[in-house]
Amino acid sequence: MTRVLSELDFLTDPFEWSLDRYHSAIEAGVLTEYDAVELIHGQLVKKMPISEDHAGTVEELADFFRDLFGKNYRYRSENPVPVLPKSEPEPDFVIAKRKTGKKTHPTPEEIYLIVEVANSTLQYDRKVKGPIYAGAGIPEYWIINLKARKIEVHLSPVREDSIFDSVTSYGESETFKSPFAGQVVVKDLLPKGDKED
């Protein structure tokens, strides 16, 4: 049976950006740093504003890892990572291989750990960004859940299924062993006091 397309059918087929076109738009000044967007599955997605607790947690992460590893790695906050052909998210925190020469965005093979700090974005970080990071083979992904005061640790990515085979949640009174960072005390990375994001 043949179906005639109506004008409305085209509304369900959104325009997709390739990574090259996205980069070209940035280089040409079509998209600027004032356009708070990131490329997710070929779509421009608006980023959420950053609250005080969110920003403070990202700073705690930077201090924690610099104290732990010094200058052995690259530490990036809110910077792009081209992880899939049509996705270039800007995670809250990334630890990547340190390299000499021009500082280009790290590739998935150069990334050891990605961290997202979440409150209102929790489901998005779990259901959209998590599969992207798993599909790219990121070995370790944390979600710092500010509302529940927990850290979710996602390990063992299964690239073909875009899932992490191991997901464990740790409360603020707990300690966990990270394959990359070693022993981590959850409360040390959470905002102090009872203020929310």
KEKE-3310 file (N, C-alpha, C; in steps of 0.2 Angstrom, whole numbers, plus 5000, padded with zeros to 4 digits):
npx = (5004:5003:5008:5004:5014:5012:5013:5016:5023:5036:5040:5044:5056:5070:5083:5100:5115:5132:5148:5158:5151:5146:5158:5163:5153:5156:5169:5167:5160:5146:5140:5143:5153:5143:5132:5124:5126:5127:5132:5122:5119:5118:5109:5107:5108:5102:5112:5111:5109:5123:5123:5128:5132:5134:5145:5154:5156:5162:5174:5179:5182:5192:5202:5204:5208:5220:5228:5229:5235:5244:5252:5251:5240:5228:5216:5199:5186:5169:5172:5173:5171:5174:5165:5157:5152:5142:5141:5146:5148:5149:5156:5155:5167:5183:5195:5210:5223:5239:5246:5259:5263:5250:5235:5223:5205:5202:5202:5191:5199:5209:5204:5201:5192:5176:5165:5149:5140:5125:5108:5095:5097:5098:5092:5094:5108:5110:5102:5104:5117:5125:5123:5130:5143:5146:5145:5155:5166:5171:5180:5177:5164:5156:5142:5138:5127:5118:5106:5102:5114:5124:5136:5136:5144:5149:5154:5164:5161:5150:5152:5145:5132:5129:5129:5134:5141:5142:5135:5135:5129:5134:5133:5134:5141:5149:5164:5172:5181:5189:5193:5202:5205:5208:5205:5190:5182:5166:5159:5169:5168:5156:5145:5148:5138:5119:5115:5106:5108)
npy = (4994:5011:5026:5043:5056:5069:5087:5088:5076:5079:5086:5077:5073:5078:5090:5084:5087:5085:5080:5087:5098:5104:5109:5117:5127:5133:5137:5147:5156:5155:5148:5152:5155:5160:5153:5142:5127:5109:5095:5082:5066:5071:5082:5099:5103:5112:5118:5116:5129:5133:5130:5136:5126:5116:5121:5122:5109:5104:5111:5105:5092:5095:5099:5088:5078:5084:5085:5072:5066:5076:5084:5074:5071:5077:5089:5093:5104:5107:5106:5102:5085:5075:5061:5052:5050:5059:5066:5077:5080:5091:5087:5089:5086:5080:5067:5065:5058:5066:5076:5081:5096:5103:5107:5098:5092:5078:5061:5047:5036:5042:5046:5044:5045:5051:5063:5068:5081:5081:5086:5092:5087:5073:5061:5063:5063:5050:5042:5047:5053:5043:5031:5036:5039:5025:5019:5025:5019:5024:5021:5023:5031:5043:5049:5062:5063:5076:5079:5067:5064:5055:5045:5038:5025:5020:5006:4996:4997:4992:4993:4990:4989:5000:5002:5002:4989:4987:4996:5005:5012:5024:5030:5045:5042:5032:5023:5020:5009:5015:5010:5019:5030:5024:5023:5031:5043:5046:5058:5067:5073:5079:5093:5104:5104:5107:5113:5114:5110)
npz = (5000:4996:5003:5004:5007:5019:5022:5036:5039:5037:5048:5057:5054:5059:5055:5054:5062:5056:5064:5057:5051:5062:5068:5058:5059:5071:5069:5059:5066:5067:5077:5094:5109:5117:5113:5121:5119:5115:5104:5102:5096:5083:5085:5091:5107:5121:5134:5152:5164:5176:5193:5209:5218:5209:5201:5212:5215:5204:5204:5216:5211:5202:5211:5219:5210:5205:5217:5219:5207:5201:5188:5179:5171:5159:5164:5161:5161:5156:5143:5125:5120:5107:5105:5097:5080:5078:5089:5102:5116:5131:5144:5162:5169:5164:5163:5155:5144:5145:5133:5122:5112:5100:5109:5106:5106:5117:5111:5112:5115:5123:5134:5152:5162:5164:5171:5176:5184:5193:5195:5191:5179:5180:5174:5161:5160:5164:5154:5141:5140:5146:5138:5126:5131:5134:5122:5115:5122:5134:5148:5162:5170:5180:5189:5198:5210:5215:5223:5229:5235:5231:5222:5206:5199:5184:5174:5164:5149:5136:5120:5108:5112:5118:5132:5150:5158:5172:5185:5199:5214:5226:5243:5253:5264:5261:5254:5239:5227:5213:5197:5190:5199:5212:5230:5234:5244:5246:5252:5251:5239:5238:5239:5253:5268:5268:5256:5240:5223)
capx = (5000:5007:5006:5006:5017:5009:5018:5018:5028:5043:5042:5046:5063:5074:5090:5105:5122:5138:5153:5162:5147:5146:5164:5163:5149:5159:5175:5164:5156:5139:5139:5149:5153:5137:5126:5126:5123:5131:5130:5120:5116:5116:5105:5110:5104:5104:5114:5107:5114:5127:5122:5134:5134:5137:5152:5159:5158:5167:5181:5182:5184:5198:5207:5205:5213:5227:5231:5231:5240:5248:5251:5251:5235:5224:5209:5195:5179:5164:5175:5170:5174:5170:5165:5154:5152:5137:5140:5151:5145:5154:5155:5157:5174:5186:5203:5213:5230:5242:5250:5263:5260:5244:5230:5216:5201:5204:5198:5189:5205:5213:5200:5201:5186:5171:5161:5144:5137:5118:5102:5089:5099:5100:5089:5098:5115:5109:5099:5106:5124:5128:5124:5135:5150:5147:5146:5162:5171:5174:5181:5174:5159:5153:5137:5138:5120:5118:5100:5103:5121:5127:5140:5135:5150:5147:5161:5164:5157:5149:5151:5140:5125:5129:5128:5139:5139:5142:5133:5134:5128:5138:5130:5139:5145:5153:5170:5172:5187:5189:5199:5207:5208:5209:5200:5187:5177:5160:5157:5174:5167:5150:5145:5147:5131:5113:5112:5105:5110)
capy = (5000:5017:5031:5049:5060:5075:5092:5087:5071:5082:5089:5072:5071:5084:5091:5082:5090:5080:5083:5092:5104:5108:5112:5122:5132:5136:5141:5152:5161:5154:5146:5155:5152:5162:5148:5136:5120:5104:5091:5075:5062:5076:5088:5104:5102:5117:5115:5119:5134:5130:5133:5137:5119:5112:5124:5120:5102:5103:5113:5100:5087:5097:5099:5081:5074:5087:5083:5064:5065:5082:5086:5068:5070:5083:5090:5098:5106:5110:5107:5097:5079:5072:5054:5048:5053:5065:5068:5080:5083:5095:5085:5093:5085:5074:5066:5062:5057:5072:5075:5087:5099:5107:5104:5096:5089:5071:5056:5042:5032:5046:5048:5039:5046:5057:5064:5073:5083:5081:5087:5092:5083:5066:5056:5065:5060:5042:5039:5050:5054:5037:5027:5039:5037:5018:5018:5027:5015:5027:5015:5024:5036:5044:5054:5064:5065:5081:5078:5061:5064:5049:5045:5032:5023:5016:5003:4990:4998:4987:4997:4988:4989:5007:5002:5000:4982:4988:5002:5004:5019:5024:5035:5049:5039:5026:5023:5015:5009:5017:5007:5024:5034:5021:5024:5038:5044:5050:5064:5072:5076:5082:5100:5104:5107:5104:5117:5110:5113)
capz = (5000:4995:5007:5002:5013:5020:5024:5043:5039:5037:5054:5061:5052:5060:5052:5059:5061:5057:5068:5053:5050:5068:5069:5053:5061:5077:5066:5055:5071:5067:5084:5098:5116:5120:5112:5126:5116:5113:5099:5104:5091:5077:5087:5095:5113:5125:5141:5158:5168:5181:5199:5214:5221:5203:5200:5217:5215:5198:5207:5221:5207:5200:5217:5221:5205:5205:5223:5218:5201:5199:5181:5175:5166:5157:5167:5157:5163:5152:5136:5121:5118:5101:5106:5092:5074:5078:5096:5105:5123:5135:5151:5168:5171:5160:5164:5148:5143:5144:5127:5120:5105:5100:5113:5103:5110:5118:5108:5117:5117:5127:5140:5157:5166:5163:5177:5176:5190:5191:5199:5187:5173:5182:5169:5154:5161:5164:5148:5135:5140:5148:5132:5122:5133:5134:5115:5114:5125:5139:5153:5168:5170:5186:5189:5205:5211:5221:5227:5233:5238:5229:5216:5203:5195:5178:5172:5159:5143:5130:5114:5103:5115:5121:5139:5155:5161:5179:5188:5206:5217:5233:5247:5255:5270:5258:5250:5233:5223:5206:5193:5188:5204:5218:5235:5234:5249:5242:5255:5250:5232:5238:5242:5260:5270:5265:5251:5234:5216)
cpx = (5004:5004:5008:5008:5014:5015:5020:5023:5035:5045:5045:5053:5067:5080:5095:5112:5127:5143:5157:5158:5147:5152:5165:5159:5152:5165:5172:5160:5149:5136:5145:5148:5147:5131:5128:5122:5129:5128:5128:5116:5113:5112:5109:5105:5107:5106:5111:5112:5117:5126:5129:5136:5137:5144:5156:5161:5163:5174:5184:5185:5191:5204:5209:5210:5220:5231:5233:5236:5244:5247:5252:5246:5232:5217:5205:5188:5175:5167:5173:5174:5170:5170:5162:5153:5147:5136:5146:5149:5151:5153:5158:5164:5177:5193:5205:5220:5233:5247:5254:5261:5254:5239:5224:5212:5203:5200:5196:5194:5209:5210:5200:5195:5182:5166:5155:5141:5129:5113:5096:5091:5100:5098:5093:5105:5115:5107:5101:5114:5128:5129:5129:5142:5151:5149:5153:5168:5174:5174:5177:5170:5156:5147:5137:5131:5119:5112:5100:5109:5124:5132:5138:5141:5148:5154:5159:5159:5156:5147:5145:5133:5124:5127:5134:5137:5139:5140:5131:5134:5131:5135:5136:5143:5149:5159:5170:5179:5186:5194:5204:5210:5209:5203:5197:5182:5172:5159:5163:5173:5160:5150:5144:5140:5125:5111:5112:5108:5105)
cpy = (5006:5022:5038:5053:5067:5080:5090:5081:5074:5085:5084:5069:5077:5084:5088:5085:5084:5084:5089:5098:5108:5112:5118:5128:5136:5140:5147:5158:5160:5152:5149:5152:5155:5158:5142:5130:5115:5099:5084:5072:5067:5081:5093:5104:5108:5115:5119:5124:5130:5134:5133:5130:5115:5114:5122:5113:5100:5105:5108:5094:5089:5097:5092:5077:5078:5085:5076:5063:5070:5083:5080:5067:5077:5083:5095:5098:5109:5111:5101:5091:5075:5064:5050:5053:5059:5067:5071:5084:5087:5093:5090:5092:5079:5074:5062:5062:5064:5071:5082:5090:5103:5103:5104:5093:5081:5067:5051:5038:5035:5048:5042:5039:5052:5057:5070:5074:5084:5082:5087:5088:5076:5061:5057:5062:5053:5040:5042:5050:5047:5032:5030:5038:5030:5016:5020:5023:5018:5022:5016:5031:5037:5049:5056:5067:5070:5080:5072:5060:5058:5050:5038:5031:5018:5013:4998:4992:4993:4991:4996:4989:4996:5007:5000:4994:4982:4995:5001:5011:5019:5031:5039:5047:5033:5028:5018:5015:5010:5014:5012:5028:5031:5022:5031:5038:5049:5057:5070:5076:5079:5089:5100:5107:5104:5108:5113:5114:5117)
cpz = (5000:4999:5005:5008:5013:5022:5032:5044:5040:5044:5059:5059:5053:5057:5057:5057:5061:5061:5064:5052:5056:5070:5064:5056:5067:5074:5062:5060:5070:5074:5088:5105:5120:5118:5116:5124:5115:5108:5102:5099:5085:5079:5091:5101:5118:5132:5146:5161:5174:5188:5203:5216:5215:5202:5205:5217:5209:5201:5212:5217:5205:5205:5219:5217:5204:5211:5222:5213:5199:5192:5176:5170:5164:5161:5164:5160:5158:5145:5132:5120:5112:5101:5101:5086:5074:5085:5099:5111:5126:5142:5156:5169:5167:5162:5158:5149:5142:5137:5125:5113:5106:5105:5109:5108:5111:5114:5113:5120:5122:5134:5145:5161:5164:5169:5175:5183:5189:5197:5195:5180:5174:5176:5163:5155:5161:5157:5142:5135:5141:5142:5127:5124:5133:5126:5112:5117:5131:5145:5160:5168:5177:5185:5197:5206:5217:5225:5231:5237:5237:5223:5213:5198:5190:5175:5167:5153:5138:5124:5110:5105:5118:5128:5143:5158:5169:5181:5195:5209:5224:5236:5250:5261:5268:5255:5245:5230:5216:5203:5191:5194:5211:5223:5234:5240:5246:5245:5253:5243:5232:5241:5249:5262:5267:5259:5244:5228:5213)
residu = (MET:THR:ARG:VAL:LEU:SER:GLU:LEU:ASP:PHE:LEU:THR:ASP:PRO:PHE:GLU:TRP:SER:LEU:ASP:ARG:TYR:HIS:SER:ALA:ILE:GLU:ALA:GLY:VAL:LEU:THR:GLU:TYR:ASP:ALA:VAL:GLU:LEU:ILE:HIS:GLY:GLN:LEU:VAL:LYS:LYS:MET:PRO:ILE:SER:GLU:ASP:HIS:ALA:GLY:THR:VAL:GLU:GLU:LEU:ALA:ASP:PHE:PHE:ARG:ASP:LEU:PHE:GLY:LYS:ASN:TYR:ARG:TYR:ARG:SER:GLU:ASN:PRO:VAL:PRO:VAL:LEU:PRO:LYS:SER:GLU:PRO:GLU:PRO:ASP:PHE:VAL:ILE:ALA:LYS:ARG:LYS:THR:GLY:LYS:LYS:THR:HIS:PRO:THR:PRO:GLU:GLU:ILE:TYR:LEU:ILE:VAL:GLU:VAL:ALA:ASN:SER:THR:LEU:GLN:TYR:ASP:ARG:LYS:VAL:LYS:GLY:PRO:ILE:TYR:ALA:GLY:ALA:GLY:ILE:PRO:GLU:TYR:TRP:ILE:ILE:ASN:LEU:LYS:ALA:ARG:LYS:ILE:GLU:VAL:HIS:LEU:SER:PRO:VAL:ARG:GLU:ASP:SER:ILE:PHE:ASP:SER:VAL:THR:SER:TYR:GLY:GLU:SER:GLU:THR:PHE:LYS:SER:PRO:PHE:ALA:GLY:GLN:VAL:VAL:VAL:LYS:ASP:LEU:LEU:PRO:LYS:GLY:ASP:LYS:GLU:ASP)
# end
